[in-house]
Amino acid sequence: MPALNALRTGAVLAAVGVALGAFGAHALKAQLTPEALSTFETGVRYQMYAALALLILGTQPAQTRAPWPLLAGAVIFSGSLYLLTLTGVKILGAVTPIGGVLMIAGFVLAALDARK
């Protein structure tokens, strides 16, 4: 992913993260159990971690490998937590670690590419 696209993608991911955080804090607070709300907030938190990482990586032209796994990881990790919370389908929790592994891979690739 070119640096400019990583920057744009990070900005959009952050904006969506803020919107989802506000949605969770206001619209879902009365609808969900404290445990479910905590799960939703975990999705928002990790989405924001990935967004901030993409914003930083977008300023570094040598960082071409890390953005894709970070983005895919955020979508899978956070998306599965959002769906789990909103639908109650527990099997979605089995998908969440795949997103986590992708995010970890993205951060490892960022470290490796920073050595160049």
GROMACS elastic network, one bead per residue, 0.5 to 0.9 nm:
[ bonds ]
;  ai    aj funct       b0    kb
    1     4     6  0.82792   500
    1     5     6  0.63254   500
    1     6     6  0.62966   500
    1    63     6  0.83330   500
    1    64     6  0.54578   500
    1    65     6  0.71390   500
    1    66     6  0.84089   500
    1    67     6  0.63360   500
    1    68     6  0.66610   500
    2     5     6  0.53807   500
    2     6     6  0.63330   500
    2     7     6  0.87893   500
    2    58     6  0.76144   500
    2    61     6  0.71237   500
    2    63     6  0.81456   500
    2    64     6  0.62673   500
    2    67     6  0.88036   500
    3     6     6  0.50564   500
    3     7     6  0.62183   500
    3     8     6  0.86967   500
    3    54     6  0.88611   500
    3    57     6  0.68527   500
    3    59     6  0.61736   500
    3    60     6  0.63727   500
    3    61     6  0.52781   500
    3    62     6  0.81034   500
    3    63     6  0.71635   500
    3    64     6  0.71937   500
    3    67     6  0.87890   500
    4     7     6  0.50737   500
    4     8     6  0.62441   500
    4     9     6  0.85153   500
    4    58     6  0.57242   500
    4    59     6  0.75949   500
    4    61     6  0.85018   500
    5     8     6  0.50208   500
    5     9     6  0.58677   500
    5    10     6  0.83178   500
    5    58     6  0.70956   500
    6     9     6  0.50244   500
    6    10     6  0.59033   500
    6    11     6  0.84809   500
    6    54     6  0.54607   500
    6    55     6  0.65916   500
    6    56     6  0.86061   500
    6    57     6  0.67748   500
    6    59     6  0.84197   500
    6    64     6  0.88658   500
    6    67     6  0.62864   500
    6    68     6  0.86083   500
    7    10     6  0.51441   500
    7    11     6  0.62235   500
    7    12     6  0.87513   500
    7    51     6  0.88683   500
    7    54     6  0.60006   500
    7    56     6  0.73924   500
    7    57     6  0.72280   500
    7    59     6  0.70413   500
    8    11     6  0.51216   500
    8    12     6  0.62854   500
    8    13     6  0.85685   500
    8    54     6  0.84911   500
    8    55     6  0.76069   500
    8    58     6  0.79229   500
    9    12     6  0.51773   500
    9    13     6  0.60165   500
    9    14     6  0.84949   500
    9    51     6  0.76355   500
    9    54     6  0.71049   500
    9    55     6  0.78468   500
    9    58     6  0.88401   500
    9    71     6  0.82777   500
   10    13     6  0.50278   500
   10    14     6  0.60282   500
   10    15     6  0.85503   500
   10    48     6  0.88050   500
   10    50     6  0.74551   500
   10    52     6  0.64110   500
   10    53     6  0.74303   500
   10    56     6  0.84834   500
   10    57     6  0.89660   500
   10    58     6  0.79636   500
   10    71     6  0.84565   500
   11    14     6  0.51338   500
   11    15     6  0.61870   500
   11    16     6  0.86729   500
   11    51     6  0.66637   500
   11    52     6  0.80582   500
   11    54     6  0.80584   500
   11    55     6  0.65670   500
   12    15     6  0.50599   500
   12    16     6  0.61739   500
   12    17     6  0.84497   500
   12    51     6  0.79362   500
   13    16     6  0.52102   500
   13    17     6  0.60556   500
   13    18     6  0.87279   500
   13    47     6  0.71139   500
   13    48     6  0.72868   500
   13    50     6  0.79992   500
   13    51     6  0.53323   500
   13    52     6  0.87191   500
   13    54     6  0.88524   500
   13    71     6  0.86160   500
   13    74     6  0.89262   500
   14    18     6  0.62108   500
   14    19     6  0.86038   500
   14    47     6  0.73765   500
   14    48     6  0.56573   500
   14    49     6  0.87360   500
   14    50     6  0.83942   500
   14    51     6  0.51260   500
   14    52     6  0.71582   500
   14    55     6  0.89754   500
   15    18     6  0.52272   500
   15    19     6  0.62785   500
   15    20     6  0.86493   500
   15    48     6  0.89599   500
   15    51     6  0.88304   500
   16    19     6  0.50134   500
   16    20     6  0.60366   500
   16    21     6  0.84251   500
   16    47     6  0.88388   500
   17    20     6  0.50985   500
   17    21     6  0.59775   500
   17    22     6  0.85511   500
   17    43     6  0.88297   500
   17    44     6  0.56108   500
   17    45     6  0.78985   500
   17    47     6  0.62255   500
   17    48     6  0.59825   500
   17    51     6  0.82853   500
   18    21     6  0.50053   500
   18    22     6  0.61982   500
   18    23     6  0.85466   500
   18    44     6  0.78136   500
   18    48     6  0.80692   500
   19    22     6  0.51824   500
   19    23     6  0.61305   500
   19    24     6  0.86246   500
   20    24     6  0.60311   500
   20    25     6  0.84873   500
   20    40     6  0.89177   500
   20    41     6  0.88132   500
   20    44     6  0.67855   500
   21    24     6  0.51179   500
   21    25     6  0.61185   500
   21    26     6  0.85762   500
   21    40     6  0.84031   500
   21    41     6  0.68377   500
   21    44     6  0.60331   500
   21    45     6  0.84515   500
   22    25     6  0.50559   500
   22    26     6  0.60051   500
   22    27     6  0.78860   500
   23    26     6  0.53706   500
   23    27     6  0.51870   500
   23    28     6  0.64774   500
   23    29     6  0.86137   500
   24    27     6  0.57824   500
   24    29     6  0.61681   500
   24    37     6  0.70682   500
   24    40     6  0.70663   500
   24    41     6  0.72469   500
   24    44     6  0.89814   500
   25    28     6  0.62618   500
   25    29     6  0.54899   500
   25    30     6  0.89763   500
   25    37     6  0.82969   500
   25    41     6  0.85895   500
   26    29     6  0.56608   500
   26    30     6  0.78427   500
   27    30     6  0.69523   500
   27    31     6  0.74380   500
   28    32     6  0.58955   500
   28    37     6  0.73445   500
   29    32     6  0.58401   500
   29    33     6  0.78962   500
   29    34     6  0.79865   500
   29    37     6  0.67833   500
   30    33     6  0.80235   500
   31    37     6  0.88453   500
   32    35     6  0.78565   500
   32    36     6  0.57734   500
   32    37     6  0.58051   500
   32    85     6  0.81305   500
   32    86     6  0.86316   500
   33    36     6  0.51768   500
   33    37     6  0.61374   500
   33    38     6  0.85198   500
   34    37     6  0.50648   500
   34    38     6  0.60775   500
   34    39     6  0.86760   500
   35    38     6  0.50622   500
   35    39     6  0.63428   500
   35    40     6  0.87871   500
   36    39     6  0.50230   500
   36    40     6  0.63065   500
   36    41     6  0.86469   500
   36    84     6  0.86438   500
   36    85     6  0.56808   500
   36    86     6  0.86126   500
   37    40     6  0.50290   500
   37    41     6  0.61509   500
   37    42     6  0.86070   500
   37    85     6  0.74835   500
   38    42     6  0.61808   500
   38    43     6  0.87760   500
   39    42     6  0.50695   500
   39    43     6  0.65500   500
   39    44     6  0.89119   500
   39    81     6  0.64422   500
   39    82     6  0.78712   500
   39    84     6  0.85420   500
   39    85     6  0.68319   500
   40    43     6  0.51915   500
   40    44     6  0.65103   500
   40    45     6  0.87891   500
   40    78     6  0.81294   500
   40    81     6  0.60885   500
   40    82     6  0.56152   500
   40    83     6  0.88845   500
   40    84     6  0.84993   500
   40    85     6  0.61770   500
   40    86     6  0.85991   500
   41    45     6  0.60683   500
   41    46     6  0.86662   500
   41    81     6  0.89450   500
   41    82     6  0.88483   500
   42    45     6  0.50324   500
   42    46     6  0.62434   500
   42    47     6  0.84581   500
   42    78     6  0.76426   500
   42    81     6  0.77923   500
   43    46     6  0.54187   500
   43    47     6  0.60756   500
   43    48     6  0.86224   500
   43    74     6  0.83557   500
   43    77     6  0.69364   500
   43    79     6  0.71678   500
   43    80     6  0.81973   500
   43    81     6  0.56603   500
   43    82     6  0.65376   500
   44    47     6  0.50473   500
   44    48     6  0.61859   500
   44    49     6  0.87185   500
   44    78     6  0.66225   500
   44    82     6  0.85324   500
   45    48     6  0.51723   500
   45    49     6  0.63609   500
   45    50     6  0.88812   500
   45    78     6  0.85076   500
   46    50     6  0.63085   500
   46    51     6  0.85087   500
   46    74     6  0.68250   500
   46    77     6  0.78860   500
   46    78     6  0.66966   500
   47    50     6  0.52379   500
   47    51     6  0.61268   500
   47    52     6  0.86831   500
   47    71     6  0.87940   500
   47    73     6  0.88659   500
   47    74     6  0.53167   500
   47    75     6  0.76629   500
   47    77     6  0.81512   500
   47    78     6  0.60515   500
   47    79     6  0.89132   500
   48    52     6  0.60330   500
   48    53     6  0.84066   500
   48    74     6  0.86318   500
   49    52     6  0.53102   500
   49    53     6  0.61856   500
   49    54     6  0.86728   500
   49    74     6  0.85961   500
   50    53     6  0.50187   500
   50    54     6  0.61205   500
   50    55     6  0.86053   500
   50    67     6  0.88575   500
   50    70     6  0.59962   500
   50    71     6  0.68142   500
   50    73     6  0.82346   500
   50    74     6  0.61827   500
   50   103     6  0.75649   500
   51    54     6  0.51260   500
   51    55     6  0.62274   500
   51    56     6  0.87323   500
   51    70     6  0.85656   500
   51    71     6  0.80426   500
   51    74     6  0.83729   500
   52    55     6  0.50290   500
   52    56     6  0.63148   500
   52    57     6  0.85886   500
   53    56     6  0.51465   500
   53    57     6  0.60115   500
   53    58     6  0.83973   500
   53    67     6  0.83061   500
   53    70     6  0.81059   500
   53   107     6  0.84297   500
   54    58     6  0.58084   500
   54    59     6  0.87534   500
   54    66     6  0.85531   500
   54    67     6  0.61503   500
   54    70     6  0.76192   500
   54    71     6  0.79972   500
   55    58     6  0.51615   500
   55    59     6  0.70032   500
   56    59     6  0.55640   500
   56    60     6  0.71928   500
   57    60     6  0.51871   500
   57    61     6  0.77379   500
   57    62     6  0.85941   500
   57    63     6  0.59846   500
   57    64     6  0.84441   500
   57    66     6  0.80065   500
   57    67     6  0.72446   500
   57   110     6  0.78428   500
   58    61     6  0.69714   500
   58    63     6  0.75563   500
   58    67     6  0.83634   500
   59    63     6  0.85891   500
   60    63     6  0.56412   500
   60    64     6  0.86138   500
   60   114     6  0.88374   500
   61    64     6  0.70097   500
   62    65     6  0.86456   500
   62   113     6  0.66328   500
   62   114     6  0.74829   500
   62   116     6  0.76129   500
   63    66     6  0.62918   500
   63    67     6  0.74698   500
   63   109     6  0.83458   500
   63   110     6  0.63664   500
   63   113     6  0.59270   500
   63   114     6  0.72739   500
   64    67     6  0.66107   500
   64    68     6  0.82875   500
   64   110     6  0.84737   500
   64   113     6  0.80017   500
   65    68     6  0.65777   500
   65    69     6  0.77606   500
   65   106     6  0.74785   500
   65   109     6  0.63300   500
   65   110     6  0.72561   500
   65   113     6  0.77246   500
   66    69     6  0.58931   500
   66    70     6  0.62307   500
   66    71     6  0.87286   500
   66   103     6  0.87980   500
   66   105     6  0.76132   500
   66   107     6  0.64949   500
   66   108     6  0.77688   500
   66   109     6  0.51309   500
   66   110     6  0.51385   500
   66   111     6  0.87799   500
   66   113     6  0.81444   500
   67    70     6  0.51323   500
   67    71     6  0.60514   500
   67    72     6  0.85593   500
   67   106     6  0.65646   500
   67   107     6  0.88280   500
   67   109     6  0.89150   500
   67   110     6  0.81904   500
   68    71     6  0.51860   500
   68    72     6  0.60710   500
   68    73     6  0.83329   500
   68   102     6  0.89545   500
   68   106     6  0.73317   500
   69    72     6  0.50131   500
   69    73     6  0.57115   500
   69    74     6  0.83459   500
   69    99     6  0.86724   500
   69   101     6  0.89372   500
   69   102     6  0.51779   500
   69   103     6  0.59594   500
   69   104     6  0.83785   500
   69   105     6  0.66157   500
   69   107     6  0.85701   500
   69   109     6  0.89101   500
   70    73     6  0.50634   500
   70    74     6  0.60977   500
   70    75     6  0.86242   500
   70    99     6  0.86262   500
   70   102     6  0.63380   500
   70   104     6  0.77795   500
   70   105     6  0.76305   500
   70   107     6  0.72883   500
   71    74     6  0.51521   500
   71    75     6  0.62204   500
   71    76     6  0.86143   500
   71   102     6  0.85222   500
   71   103     6  0.76510   500
   71   106     6  0.84927   500
   72    75     6  0.51613   500
   72    76     6  0.60956   500
   72    77     6  0.83230   500
   72    99     6  0.68968   500
   72   102     6  0.68172   500
   72   103     6  0.76220   500
   73    76     6  0.51853   500
   73    77     6  0.56455   500
   73    78     6  0.79620   500
   73    96     6  0.88791   500
   73    98     6  0.72660   500
   73   100     6  0.59259   500
   73   101     6  0.71591   500
   73   104     6  0.82686   500
   73   105     6  0.88629   500
   73   106     6  0.81848   500
   74    77     6  0.51906   500
   74    78     6  0.54902   500
   74    79     6  0.73372   500
   74    99     6  0.62734   500
   74   100     6  0.77466   500
   74   102     6  0.81850   500
   74   103     6  0.67553   500
   75    78     6  0.56109   500
   75    79     6  0.51518   500
   75    80     6  0.78413   500
   75    99     6  0.72157   500
   76    79     6  0.51399   500
   76    80     6  0.57373   500
   76    81     6  0.84381   500
   76    95     6  0.72717   500
   76    96     6  0.64132   500
   76    97     6  0.86056   500
   76    98     6  0.71074   500
   76   100     6  0.80619   500
   76   102     6  0.87149   500
   77    80     6  0.55209   500
   77    81     6  0.65009   500
   77    82     6  0.88671   500
   77    95     6  0.73806   500
   77    97     6  0.67705   500
   77    98     6  0.70075   500
   77   100     6  0.58478   500
   77   101     6  0.89860   500
   77   102     6  0.87532   500
   77   103     6  0.84667   500
   78    81     6  0.51140   500
   78    82     6  0.61563   500
   78    83     6  0.86187   500
   78    96     6  0.74722   500
   78    99     6  0.77476   500
   79    82     6  0.50656   500
   79    83     6  0.61344   500
   79    84     6  0.84226   500
   79    96     6  0.82555   500
   79    99     6  0.89821   500
   80    83     6  0.51245   500
   80    84     6  0.58947   500
   80    85     6  0.84645   500
   80    92     6  0.57225   500
   80    93     6  0.67344   500
   80    94     6  0.87262   500
   80    95     6  0.65090   500
   80    96     6  0.57050   500
   80    99     6  0.85562   500
   81    85     6  0.60341   500
   81    86     6  0.85066   500
   81    92     6  0.74086   500
   81    93     6  0.69635   500
   81    95     6  0.89594   500
   81    96     6  0.68635   500
   82    85     6  0.51971   500
   82    86     6  0.60997   500
   82    87     6  0.84096   500
   83    86     6  0.51068   500
   83    87     6  0.56702   500
   83    88     6  0.75586   500
   83    89     6  0.76505   500
   83    92     6  0.73236   500
   84    87     6  0.54588   500
   84    88     6  0.51216   500
   84    89     6  0.54044   500
   84    90     6  0.61359   500
   84    91     6  0.79832   500
   84    92     6  0.56832   500
   84    93     6  0.67230   500
   85    88     6  0.55782   500
   85    89     6  0.79435   500
   85    90     6  0.87686   500
   86    89     6  0.83892   500
   87    90     6  0.85423   500
   88    91     6  0.89440   500
   88    92     6  0.87212   500
   89    92     6  0.60654   500
   89    93     6  0.81939   500
   90    93     6  0.56957   500
   90    94     6  0.79574   500
   91    94     6  0.55544   500
   91    95     6  0.75730   500
   92    95     6  0.53568   500
   92    96     6  0.69211   500
   93    96     6  0.53324   500
   93    97     6  0.78366   500
   94    97     6  0.66679   500
   94    98     6  0.81010   500
   95    98     6  0.56325   500
   95    99     6  0.71772   500
   96    99     6  0.54115   500
   96   100     6  0.65355   500
   96   101     6  0.89615   500
   97   101     6  0.61204   500
   97   102     6  0.85494   500
   98   101     6  0.52010   500
   98   102     6  0.63227   500
   98   103     6  0.87332   500
   99   102     6  0.50773   500
   99   103     6  0.62263   500
   99   104     6  0.86509   500
  100   103     6  0.51080   500
  100   104     6  0.62044   500
  100   105     6  0.85809   500
  101   104     6  0.50543   500
  101   105     6  0.61137   500
  101   106     6  0.85810   500
  102   106     6  0.61539   500
  102   107     6  0.87401   500
  103   107     6  0.63393   500
  103   108     6  0.86485   500
  104   107     6  0.51843   500
  104   108     6  0.61988   500
  104   109     6  0.86131   500
  105   108     6  0.50329   500
  105   109     6  0.60897   500
  105   110     6  0.85190   500
  106   109     6  0.50995   500
  106   110     6  0.61420   500
  106   111     6  0.87037   500
  107   111     6  0.62954   500
  107   112     6  0.86818   500
  108   111     6  0.51061   500
  108   112     6  0.62555   500
  108   113     6  0.86300   500
  109   113     6  0.59807   500
  109   114     6  0.83927   500
  110   113     6  0.51492   500
  110   114     6  0.60434   500
  110   115     6  0.88772   500
  111   114     6  0.50953   500
  111   115     6  0.67914   500
  112   115     6  0.54870   500
  112   116     6  0.75501   500
  113   116     6  0.55777   500
